[in-house]
Amino acid sequence: MPIPDPRQVAARTTRPPSHPSQTPARESGHLVVPTSTEPCPLPADAATTLAVAPAAVNAYRAAHPGTSPNHVEEALRSMVGDLIALGRWELRFGDRLHLAAHGYQVVISADLATIRSYRTSQPHRTWAQTRTGVSSSYRARHRRAYLDRRQARRYHALTRAGLTVTTRRRGGRSTTVTTRDGRSTQAQGNTLRNLSVAQWDDLVSRIATDLGVTVRLDS
């Protein structure tokens, strides 16, 4: 889900006249700071003038391989500007400025001149990708791997029970299981890979009722 545009958020923020106020951050995780309604000591438009320490560049390139040093500096400055506009800042440890949200964190020096460090809990996508709603490739790969394993377990369970499996993907997805003597039953609308747990349980139940065959998954 895309992150709200920081500039629009900043424009809607009402700042109280005298005392600081902070509200809890919605997202969970350790790379998060509460949302502040006070003006940040570093204006968002000043982020473009920040120096970037080599440690921050190296940390960014280690987390997101393939990025050039010049691109890293630009990306970090842009992220700082976004986080300031979102109000996601606080002063810690000798007045260093910490900015963090959605699993990304940068630390600015006490003199507000240098980006000192960068950390992320989302190494498979950058802040810019997170802002625009790009899904995590890490999660996508693991999801595909899980579905592949689930399909293999189901297929082996059916064939071990003496059934033949036929999957149709075009013209309406379906999975047909057939006994050696030609009797069959069908799961309409999906393949073994994508059948939900409830749909799989329904298919196993119909195989037992209609075909008299018991199907058991490996434990």
N, C-alpha and C positions, 0 to 999 in steps of 0.2 A: 504494500500500500504506500503510495507516495507520501512524503513528508510535506506538510503545508509550507508554502513559500515563505521564507523567513522575513522578507520585506513586507509582505502583507500582514504577517503576525505582528511585526514591530509597529506597523501603522495602526493596528487595532489596540495595542497595549496602552492601558491607562496607568500612568505613573503617579503614585501618591506624593504629596508635596514635601513630607518631612521625614517619615521613618521607612526603613527598608521593609519589604514584604516579599516572602517567597512562598510558592505553592509546590506541593509534591510533584515530582515528575511522573508521567504516566507509565513510561517504560521501566522495566526492571533491569537489574544488572549493576555491576560495580562501576562501569564507565558512564556514570550519569551524575548530573548535578541538578538541584531544584531550579525551577524557573523563577528568575528574579524580575520584579517589576520596577527596580531601581535602574537609573542610567548606568551603563557599564563604564568603568574608568577608561576603557579604550573604545572610542567610537567605532562603529562598524565600518565606516568608510576609511578609517585609518589602517585597516588590516592590510591594504595593498602596499603599505610602506614598510611592513615588518621584515626584518632580517630573519633568515631561517638557519638554525644551527645545524651543523653536519649530522649530529646525532638524530635530529628529527627527520632529516632527509633519508638517512640510512634506515631508520625504523620504518618509514613509509615504504621504501623500496623493498624492504624485507617482507613486509606484509602484503604488498601489491607488486609482485615481480613484473619487470618489463617496462616500468615507467622511467623516463629520463629525469635527471636531477632538476632541469628547468621546469618540467611539467609538475614535479613534486612540489616545488616552491609555490607555483601558481595554485595548485590544488589545495595546499595547506592554508594559504592566505584566504582563498575563497571560502574554505570551511570555517575559518575563524570569523569572517564577516557574517556568515550564515548563523553561527552559534550565538554571536553577540546579538544579532537581530532577533533571534528566538528567545533571548533572555537566559540562555543556558550557561551562566558563568557564576563563579564565586572566587573569593580571595582565600588562599590557603598558604601555609608554610612560608612565612616571611613575605607576605603580600604578593606572591606569585599568582597570576591569573589563570585559573583552571576553567576550561570550557569543555563540556561533554554532553552528549545526547546520543541515544540510539546505538550505543556501543562504540562510539568514537570519542577520543579525548586528545586535546592539545593543551600544553602548558606554556604560558607566556611569562617572560622574565619580569622581575619586580619593577624594572624601569619601563615596561610596556614597549620594548623595542625589538624583542627577539622571540621567535617561536623556538622553545627549547626542546620540546619532546612531543612525540606522537605515539598513541596506542590505539588499538582497535580489537574488539572481540569478533569482528566480521572481516577476516582477511580475504574472503573470496569476493568482496565487492567494495568499491570505494564509497566515500561519503556522497559524491555526486550521483552514483548509481542508486544508492539508497534513497536519496531525495526524490529521484524520478521514478521510483517504484520498481527497479530492476530486481528480480528475485535472486536469492543466493544460489550460485551454481553448486555450492557445497550441498545445500539441502536438496537441490534438484537431483544431483548425482546419487545421493543416498536414497532418495525416494525411488528412483529408477531401479537401483540395486535391490531394494526391498521388494518391489513389485516383481522383478525377475525371479528372486528366490521364492516368492509366494507362488508364482506360476509353475515353477519347477516342482515344488512340493505337491501341488494339486495334480499336476499331470502324472507324476510318479504314483500318487495314491490311486488314481483312476486306472492306469495301465496295470498296476500291481493287482488290482481287483479283476483283471481280465477284460477291461473295457477299452474300446477304441475311441479316441478323441478326435473330433473334426471341428475346426474353428473356421468360421466365415467372417471376414472383416469388411467385405464390400457388399453393398446392397442391403445393409442392416446387419449389425454384428450379432453373432450367435455362437453357442458352443453345443455341439451334439455329442452325446456319449452313446455308444452302441455295444451290445453284447455280442458274443461269438455267434449266436444263433439269429442275429439280425434285429433284435428288439432295441428300441432306442428311446431316449428322452432328451429334451433340449432346454438350454438356458437362453432365452431370447434377450437381445439387447446388449450383450456384453461378452467378453472373452474371459478365459480362465484368469488371465492376468489382472483384469479389472473388476471381476465380480467382488462385490462387498462381502464381508463376513456373513451377513444375513442371507445374501443371495447364494453364496456357496453352501451354507447350511441347508437352504431350501432345495438346492440341486441334489445334495447328498441324500436328503430325505425322500425326494421323488425317485431317485435311483433305487433306494431300498424298497419303496412302496411299489413302483411300477415294474422294476426289473428284477427285484429280489436279490440285489447285490449290495453288500455292505462295503462302504468305502471308509478307510481310516487314514488320516494324515499321520506322518511320522511325528513323534513327540520331540 
